[in-house]
Amino acid sequence: MTPPRCTLQILIPEPTTGRILLTWHRPSHTWTLPTGDLRVGEEMSAAAHRVVTDTVSIGVQIGWVTDIAVEQDGIFVLIPGRHVTGRPTANGPYSRCIWASRDELTRLRPPDHPGPAPSPTAAARGNRINPHLSLSNQIDFQGGAP
């Protein structure tokens, strides 16, 4: 039997403003937290470091798992991280990194999109941050992750 897919989503607030790091995932055309799968036999903290390095090339201090959602297509795990070194640079299937505030999360649009920002409902549908994870409870936009 194949083990269920376990996807890690790493929540990284900007140290001075509390805005969170998002990446543009080209294949799915969506903004997402730095995201990647846990590999068989891999420790959670090592996987979280690998995901951050592979997606945005920064140093982070990884926190404890803050939320888990089990769905038909796998297990989703939210892990806070504290940005400690480097400037985010998108890698692999990610083409752009931004820091976004709570208000900006509802107005995000594709990079280089000439039109107006989508409605909050459309923006939420395009957001790959798993809705079952209590993301809004995990972010203190003034001071970073708890």
GROMACS elastic network, one bead per residue, 0.5 to 0.9 nm:
[ bonds ]
;  ai    aj funct       b0    kb
    2     5     6  0.87438   500
    3     6     6  0.86944   500
    3    40     6  0.84878   500
    4    73     6  0.77332   500
    4    74     6  0.53594   500
    4    75     6  0.69493   500
    5    37     6  0.70755   500
    5    38     6  0.76860   500
    5    39     6  0.88346   500
    5    73     6  0.72370   500
    5    75     6  0.61416   500
    5    76     6  0.84430   500
    6    36     6  0.85345   500
    6    37     6  0.56242   500
    6    38     6  0.55399   500
    6    39     6  0.81342   500
    6    74     6  0.58237   500
    6    76     6  0.58532   500
    6    77     6  0.73171   500
    7    35     6  0.69228   500
    7    36     6  0.56177   500
    7    38     6  0.61490   500
    7    74     6  0.73924   500
    7    75     6  0.61366   500
    7    77     6  0.61764   500
    7    78     6  0.87357   500
    8    34     6  0.82529   500
    8    35     6  0.55807   500
    8    36     6  0.54279   500
    8    37     6  0.58022   500
    8    38     6  0.66861   500
    8    44     6  0.85717   500
    8    47     6  0.80697   500
    8    48     6  0.68847   500
    8    51     6  0.79226   500
    8    75     6  0.85524   500
    8    76     6  0.60256   500
    8    78     6  0.61323   500
    8    79     6  0.71457   500
    9    32     6  0.83422   500
    9    33     6  0.58465   500
    9    34     6  0.58791   500
    9    36     6  0.68707   500
    9    37     6  0.88069   500
    9    48     6  0.81522   500
    9    51     6  0.85920   500
    9    76     6  0.73214   500
    9    77     6  0.60684   500
    9    79     6  0.62809   500
    9    80     6  0.84946   500
    9   129     6  0.76346   500
    9   130     6  0.86093   500
   10    21     6  0.89866   500
   10    33     6  0.60109   500
   10    34     6  0.54548   500
   10    35     6  0.63846   500
   10    36     6  0.88069   500
   10    48     6  0.69064   500
   10    51     6  0.80305   500
   10    52     6  0.73712   500
   10    62     6  0.86005   500
   10    77     6  0.83991   500
   10    78     6  0.60174   500
   10    80     6  0.56871   500
   10    81     6  0.63918   500
   11    20     6  0.68441   500
   11    21     6  0.71950   500
   11    22     6  0.87310   500
   11    33     6  0.63301   500
   11    34     6  0.74574   500
   11    78     6  0.69740   500
   11    79     6  0.60358   500
   11    81     6  0.57988   500
   11    82     6  0.83604   500
   11   135     6  0.85429   500
   11   138     6  0.84424   500
   11   139     6  0.82407   500
   11   145     6  0.76273   500
   12    15     6  0.88083   500
   12    18     6  0.86550   500
   12    19     6  0.83570   500
   12    20     6  0.55260   500
   12    21     6  0.55687   500
   12    22     6  0.85425   500
   12    33     6  0.80353   500
   12    34     6  0.83926   500
   12    60     6  0.81392   500
   12    79     6  0.87741   500
   12    80     6  0.60966   500
   12    82     6  0.57735   500
   12    83     6  0.63357   500
   12   144     6  0.78157   500
   12   145     6  0.73399   500
   13    16     6  0.85572   500
   13    17     6  0.78009   500
   13    19     6  0.53094   500
   13    21     6  0.61960   500
   13    80     6  0.83763   500
   13    81     6  0.75023   500
   13    82     6  0.66655   500
   13    83     6  0.70141   500
   13    99     6  0.79968   500
   13   139     6  0.78405   500
   13   140     6  0.86083   500
   13   141     6  0.77675   500
   13   143     6  0.81015   500
   13   145     6  0.63033   500
   14    17     6  0.57342   500
   14    19     6  0.52299   500
   14    20     6  0.59187   500
   14    21     6  0.70367   500
   14    82     6  0.80119   500
   14    83     6  0.67043   500
   14    99     6  0.70171   500
   14   143     6  0.86062   500
   14   144     6  0.68421   500
   15    18     6  0.59183   500
   15    19     6  0.81645   500
   15    82     6  0.74999   500
   15    83     6  0.66749   500
   15    84     6  0.83671   500
   15   143     6  0.72334   500
   15   144     6  0.64776   500
   16    19     6  0.83468   500
   16   142     6  0.80349   500
   16   143     6  0.71260   500
   16   144     6  0.81081   500
   17    20     6  0.88148   500
   17   101     6  0.85123   500
   17   141     6  0.69556   500
   17   142     6  0.59046   500
   17   143     6  0.67010   500
   17   144     6  0.76098   500
   18    99     6  0.87932   500
   18   100     6  0.87714   500
   18   101     6  0.74850   500
   18   139     6  0.79223   500
   18   140     6  0.66971   500
   18   142     6  0.50143   500
   18   143     6  0.50836   500
   18   145     6  0.77806   500
   19    99     6  0.53833   500
   19   102     6  0.74189   500
   19   139     6  0.88243   500
   19   140     6  0.88695   500
   19   141     6  0.58883   500
   19   142     6  0.79114   500
   19   143     6  0.88370   500
   19   144     6  0.75235   500
   20    33     6  0.82047   500
   20    98     6  0.80574   500
   20    99     6  0.51658   500
   20   100     6  0.52958   500
   20   101     6  0.65125   500
   20   102     6  0.83883   500
   20   139     6  0.82208   500
   20   141     6  0.79325   500
   20   144     6  0.81038   500
   21    32     6  0.85930   500
   21    33     6  0.64525   500
   21    34     6  0.76306   500
   21    88     6  0.83910   500
   21    97     6  0.68588   500
   21    98     6  0.57841   500
   21   100     6  0.65065   500
   22    31     6  0.61493   500
   22    32     6  0.53231   500
   22    34     6  0.66233   500
   22    96     6  0.83377   500
   22    97     6  0.56787   500
   22    98     6  0.54137   500
   22    99     6  0.62042   500
   22   100     6  0.70060   500
   23    30     6  0.82821   500
   23    31     6  0.54675   500
   23    32     6  0.53464   500
   23    33     6  0.60653   500
   23    34     6  0.63486   500
   23    35     6  0.89356   500
   23    55     6  0.80319   500
   23    56     6  0.79022   500
   23    90     6  0.69956   500
   23    94     6  0.61974   500
   23    95     6  0.72926   500
   23    96     6  0.55586   500
   23    98     6  0.64751   500
   23    99     6  0.88982   500
   24    28     6  0.87967   500
   24    29     6  0.69932   500
   24    30     6  0.57960   500
   24    32     6  0.64354   500
   24    33     6  0.88171   500
   24    90     6  0.81854   500
   24    93     6  0.83744   500
   24    94     6  0.53545   500
   24    95     6  0.56915   500
   24    96     6  0.51655   500
   24    97     6  0.64854   500
   24    98     6  0.84533   500
   24   110     6  0.76948   500
   24   111     6  0.77247   500
   25    28     6  0.58658   500
   25    29     6  0.56715   500
   25    30     6  0.54588   500
   25    31     6  0.60815   500
   25    32     6  0.68877   500
   25    93     6  0.58735   500
   25    95     6  0.66370   500
   25    96     6  0.79772   500
   26    30     6  0.70856   500
   26    31     6  0.88832   500
   26    93     6  0.57618   500
   26    94     6  0.58419   500
   26    95     6  0.64613   500
   26    96     6  0.89693   500
   27    30     6  0.82075   500
   27    93     6  0.67066   500
   27    94     6  0.84052   500
   28    31     6  0.87735   500
   29   110     6  0.72785   500
   29   126     6  0.81035   500
   30   109     6  0.85506   500
   30   110     6  0.73001   500
   30   126     6  0.57495   500
   30   127     6  0.61582   500
   30   128     6  0.65329   500
   31    97     6  0.89812   500
   31   108     6  0.78820   500
   31   109     6  0.83224   500
   31   110     6  0.78247   500
   31   126     6  0.73802   500
   31   127     6  0.58749   500
   31   128     6  0.65006   500
   31   129     6  0.82380   500
   32    35     6  0.71500   500
   32   127     6  0.64472   500
   32   128     6  0.51940   500
   32   129     6  0.57920   500
   33   128     6  0.77907   500
   33   129     6  0.65432   500
   34    51     6  0.67865   500
   34    52     6  0.60911   500
   34    54     6  0.88901   500
   34    55     6  0.60688   500
   34    56     6  0.71732   500
   35    48     6  0.86788   500
   35    51     6  0.63195   500
   35    52     6  0.77309   500
   35    55     6  0.75146   500
   36    47     6  0.82202   500
   36    48     6  0.80806   500
   36    50     6  0.85757   500
   36    51     6  0.54542   500
   36    52     6  0.85102   500
   36    54     6  0.87719   500
   36    55     6  0.83477   500
   37    47     6  0.77838   500
   37    51     6  0.78448   500
   38    41     6  0.84816   500
   38    42     6  0.65544   500
   38    43     6  0.80187   500
   38    44     6  0.70264   500
   38    47     6  0.58482   500
   38    48     6  0.81358   500
   38    51     6  0.88176   500
   39    42     6  0.53432   500
   39    43     6  0.84208   500
   39    47     6  0.74366   500
   40    43     6  0.87997   500
   42    45     6  0.86068   500
   42    46     6  0.68674   500
   42    47     6  0.63389   500
   43    46     6  0.53387   500
   43    47     6  0.61171   500
   43    48     6  0.86706   500
   44    47     6  0.50880   500
   44    48     6  0.61639   500
   44    49     6  0.87487   500
   44    65     6  0.88078   500
   45    48     6  0.50138   500
   45    49     6  0.62793   500
   45    50     6  0.86057   500
   45    62     6  0.65451   500
   45    63     6  0.81572   500
   45    64     6  0.84437   500
   45    79     6  0.89718   500
   46    49     6  0.51986   500
   46    50     6  0.61971   500
   46    51     6  0.86416   500
   47    51     6  0.60515   500
   47    52     6  0.86391   500
   48    51     6  0.51039   500
   48    52     6  0.62973   500
   48    53     6  0.86207   500
   48    62     6  0.71130   500
   48    79     6  0.76986   500
   48    81     6  0.86578   500
   49    52     6  0.52740   500
   49    53     6  0.61330   500
   49    54     6  0.84936   500
   49    59     6  0.79021   500
   49    60     6  0.70990   500
   49    61     6  0.82291   500
   49    62     6  0.72112   500
   50    53     6  0.50923   500
   50    54     6  0.58666   500
   50    55     6  0.84146   500
   51    54     6  0.51443   500
   51    55     6  0.59930   500
   51    56     6  0.82508   500
   52    55     6  0.53029   500
   52    56     6  0.56141   500
   52    57     6  0.63445   500
   52    58     6  0.66437   500
   52    59     6  0.76951   500
   52    60     6  0.76447   500
   53    56     6  0.56908   500
   53    58     6  0.58481   500
   53    59     6  0.71789   500
   53    60     6  0.87902   500
   53    91     6  0.88113   500
   54    57     6  0.61571   500
   54    58     6  0.89949   500
   54    90     6  0.85700   500
   54    91     6  0.64475   500
   54    92     6  0.74086   500
   55    58     6  0.87829   500
   55    88     6  0.87789   500
   55    89     6  0.77793   500
   55    90     6  0.58339   500
   55    91     6  0.50460   500
   55    92     6  0.66887   500
   55    93     6  0.81114   500
   55    94     6  0.66948   500
   56    87     6  0.83015   500
   56    88     6  0.50214   500
   56    91     6  0.60621   500
   56    94     6  0.82882   500
   56    96     6  0.89645   500
   56    97     6  0.74377   500
   57    86     6  0.72528   500
   57    87     6  0.75300   500
   57    88     6  0.59056   500
   57    89     6  0.58225   500
   57    90     6  0.73254   500
   57    91     6  0.75476   500
   58    83     6  0.72508   500
   58    84     6  0.76537   500
   58    85     6  0.58087   500
   58    87     6  0.62141   500
   58    88     6  0.57370   500
   58    89     6  0.77693   500
   59    82     6  0.84786   500
   59    83     6  0.62487   500
   59    84     6  0.54648   500
   59    86     6  0.62658   500
   59    87     6  0.89508   500
   60    81     6  0.58100   500
   60    82     6  0.52252   500
   60    84     6  0.51917   500
   60    85     6  0.69010   500
   61    80     6  0.86204   500
   61    81     6  0.54218   500
   61    83     6  0.66614   500
   61    84     6  0.67448   500
   62    79     6  0.72884   500
   62    80     6  0.62782   500
   62    82     6  0.65061   500
   63    66     6  0.83551   500
   63    79     6  0.63271   500
   63    80     6  0.52194   500
   63    81     6  0.55723   500
   63    82     6  0.77140   500
   64    78     6  0.89957   500
   64    79     6  0.61999   500
   64    80     6  0.68903   500
   64    81     6  0.87269   500
   65    68     6  0.76869   500
   65    77     6  0.68973   500
   65    78     6  0.60145   500
   65    80     6  0.71294   500
   66    77     6  0.77595   500
   66    78     6  0.57966   500
   66    79     6  0.57780   500
   66    80     6  0.71736   500
   66   133     6  0.88274   500
   66   134     6  0.86569   500
   66   138     6  0.74909   500
   67    76     6  0.82798   500
   67    77     6  0.59223   500
   67    78     6  0.52111   500
   67    79     6  0.73869   500
   67   132     6  0.88883   500
   67   133     6  0.59101   500
   67   134     6  0.68512   500
   67   135     6  0.84787   500
   67   138     6  0.87749   500
   68    75     6  0.70637   500
   68    76     6  0.56325   500
   68    78     6  0.63589   500
   68   132     6  0.81770   500
   68   133     6  0.65011   500
   68   134     6  0.89709   500
   69    74     6  0.84674   500
   69    75     6  0.57829   500
   69    76     6  0.50744   500
   69    77     6  0.65578   500
   69    78     6  0.86475   500
   69   130     6  0.81282   500
   69   131     6  0.90000   500
   69   132     6  0.58620   500
   69   133     6  0.61069   500
   70    73     6  0.82268   500
   70    74     6  0.61194   500
   70    76     6  0.63454   500
   70    77     6  0.88041   500
   70   132     6  0.85860   500
   71    74     6  0.52620   500
   71    75     6  0.60195   500
   71    76     6  0.78021   500
   71   132     6  0.89353   500
   72    75     6  0.82167   500
   76   130     6  0.73478   500
   76   132     6  0.86768   500
   76   133     6  0.78579   500
   77   133     6  0.78276   500
   78   130     6  0.89098   500
   78   133     6  0.69133   500
   78   134     6  0.86642   500
   78   135     6  0.80298   500
   80   138     6  0.80644   500
   80   145     6  0.62122   500
   80   146     6  0.79893   500
   81   145     6  0.73703   500
   82   144     6  0.79312   500
   82   145     6  0.74088   500
   83    86     6  0.81508   500
   86    89     6  0.87813   500
   88    96     6  0.89999   500
   88    97     6  0.64922   500
   88    98     6  0.82982   500
   89    95     6  0.85191   500
   89    96     6  0.72616   500
   89    97     6  0.64946   500
   90    93     6  0.82073   500
   90    94     6  0.52743   500
   90    95     6  0.53010   500
   90    96     6  0.52181   500
   90    97     6  0.58291   500
   91    94     6  0.53269   500
   91    95     6  0.66271   500
   91    96     6  0.83315   500
   92    95     6  0.75672   500
   94    97     6  0.79764   500
   95   111     6  0.89719   500
   96   111     6  0.76806   500
  100   103     6  0.79543   500
  100   104     6  0.56294   500
  100   105     6  0.63684   500
  100   108     6  0.86544   500
  101   104     6  0.51100   500
  101   105     6  0.64192   500
  101   141     6  0.68410   500
  102   105     6  0.53996   500
  102   106     6  0.76423   500
  102   136     6  0.84164   500
  102   139     6  0.87745   500
  102   141     6  0.69512   500
  103   106     6  0.61028   500
  103   107     6  0.72853   500
  104   107     6  0.51239   500
  104   108     6  0.61302   500
  105   108     6  0.57402   500
  105   120     6  0.84845   500
  105   123     6  0.76741   500
  105   124     6  0.79873   500
  105   127     6  0.84408   500
  106   117     6  0.89218   500
  106   118     6  0.81972   500
  106   119     6  0.75295   500
  106   121     6  0.77274   500
  106   122     6  0.84725   500
  106   123     6  0.55166   500
  106   124     6  0.63338   500
  106   127     6  0.89078   500
  107   117     6  0.55308   500
  107   118     6  0.61951   500
  107   119     6  0.69255   500
  107   120     6  0.61547   500
  107   123     6  0.62608   500
  107   124     6  0.88173   500
  108   111     6  0.88455   500
  108   117     6  0.63483   500
  108   118     6  0.71949   500
  108   120     6  0.87201   500
  108   123     6  0.63123   500
  108   127     6  0.88665   500
  109   112     6  0.85444   500
  109   113     6  0.67206   500
  109   115     6  0.87941   500
  109   116     6  0.81287   500
  109   117     6  0.54712   500
  109   118     6  0.64205   500
  109   123     6  0.72624   500
  110   113     6  0.53726   500
  110   117     6  0.87249   500
  111   114     6  0.88133   500
  113   116     6  0.80501   500
  113   117     6  0.85289   500
  115   118     6  0.86182   500
  116   119     6  0.89999   500
  117   120     6  0.87173   500
  117   123     6  0.82690   500
  118   121     6  0.79037   500
  118   122     6  0.58304   500
  118   123     6  0.57566   500
  119   122     6  0.52164   500
  119   123     6  0.60852   500
  119   124     6  0.85619   500
  120   124     6  0.60429   500
  120   125     6  0.86261   500
  121   124     6  0.51709   500
  121   125     6  0.63274   500
  121   126     6  0.88158   500
  122   125     6  0.51052   500
  122   126     6  0.63761   500
  122   127     6  0.87693   500
  123   126     6  0.51823   500
  123   127     6  0.62881   500
  124   127     6  0.50873   500
  124   128     6  0.84502   500
  125   128     6  0.79656   500
  127   130     6  0.78800   500
  127   131     6  0.86816   500
  128   131     6  0.81164   500
  129   132     6  0.87331   500
  129   133     6  0.78199   500
  129   135     6  0.78800   500
  130   133     6  0.56354   500
  130   134     6  0.85812   500
  130   135     6  0.82494   500
  131   134     6  0.72210   500
  131   135     6  0.77545   500
  132   135     6  0.84023   500
  133   136     6  0.85789   500
  134   137     6  0.54593   500
  134   138     6  0.65408   500
  135   138     6  0.50737   500
  135   139     6  0.65699   500
  136   139     6  0.56726   500
  136   140     6  0.83028   500
  137   140     6  0.77886   500
  138   144     6  0.89425   500
  138   145     6  0.63572   500
  138   146     6  0.67340   500
  139   142     6  0.86381   500
  139   143     6  0.84509   500
  139   144     6  0.63018   500
  139   145     6  0.53348   500
  139   146     6  0.71366   500
  140   143     6  0.55471   500
  140   144     6  0.51615   500
  140   145     6  0.58934   500
  140   146     6  0.69815   500
  141   144     6  0.58405   500
  141   145     6  0.80932   500
  143   146     6  0.82878   500
